[in-house]
């Protein structure tokens, strides 16, 4: 069986503080070899880097998440630039992320908070372009705005994490060099739009993810902590939904990940 890969796992989250070593061990026992750990704020940069080096196929991304922009200062953007420049030769640093826009949460979706989200998104896109790195995008009710700024930049590519837009929007992200991250959300039978997307779009444009500790799949209790080991069952669910062999899902989603995040090619062999 091909390797299991989790392209989006917040392994640095406080929810894992009490048993992080055991969580990693359980993931590896389940066959998960590669895990990509994105940062969400400046104070997490060193932590995600350290975690990525704790197991053989760990990788990390650095960025300021749109939901953390309200707590960030302009100096944080400079600190992010400085960190990336200092570690650009680190083979485990593979992307800028998690960045993007969140227009779902009311208190950050309007007025000055919305404008600040866009400001930080644009600045981090420019950083990604300057450093030749792809991006991990947070996409929540913000597809069209994200696409607008992507079109104004030279091609960057990356992963549209936890994608839940329309088929037409999906095609636009794919056309700009992105793969779409799919995880626990599609395992719920009521998630009809996402399930249509993951069965209709080419498998070669999808990547597997957990978003652990969040976005728990349907078989876990409500509000349960998600974990990277769950990517095994997520992959099996995708194979069943599409009516293909599990190895087909694993091989094609791996190739998609390696295509849109080129630095993973030296880690996730």
C-alpha positions, 0 to 999 in steps of 0.5 A: 500500500502506498504511503499515507500523507496528511497535508494539513495537521496542526500538530503544534496545537495545545490540544496535543501538549499532553500526549504529542509523542503518542499521537505521532506514534499512533499516526505512524502505526496507522501507516501515516508517514508524511505530515505537513504542519502549518503555523498560524501565528508568529510565536508558533514558527519555531515550534512547527519547525522543531516538530517537523524535524522530530520524525522522518517525513515531517514538513512545515509551513509558516504564516499568519492565519486569517483568524489570528490577524486581529492579534497580529502587529505589522512587526509580525509580518516583518518577523515572518519575512525574517524567519523565512529568509533565515530558514529558506535553505531548510528542506523541511520548510515547504510552504507559506501557510496557513494564510488566507481569508475567513469571511465566516466569523462575523467579528472579522468579516467586515470593516477594518478587520476584513481589510486587515485580513486582506492586507496580511493575505496580500503581504504573505502572497508577496512573500511566497512569490519572492521566496519561490514557495507555494501557499496553504490557503484558508478558504472560508466564504472567501473563495472569490476574494482569494482568487482575485488576488491570486490572479494579480500575482505570478503563479504561486500554487499550493493547497486550498485547504478544507475547500468548500466552494462551488465546482466553478470556483474549484476549477479556478483554483485548480487552474491556478496551480492548486490542489484541493484539501479534503478531510473529515468534512466530506465523511458526513452524509449531509455534506452534499456539496463537498461530497459532490466535489470530491467525487466529481473533480479529478482525483489527481487534483485532491490531497488528503488532510485532517486539520487535526485537532479540528475537523473531526470525521463523522465516526468520531464523537462530536467535538472530539479531538481529531488526530493525524492517524485519522487520515487512514480512514479518511483515505478509505472513505474517499476510495469508497465514495469514488468506487476505486481501490485505496491504493489509487487514492493514495497514489494520486493524492500523493502525486498531487501533493508533490506537484503543488508543494515541490519541496515535498518531493525530497521528503515524501519519497 
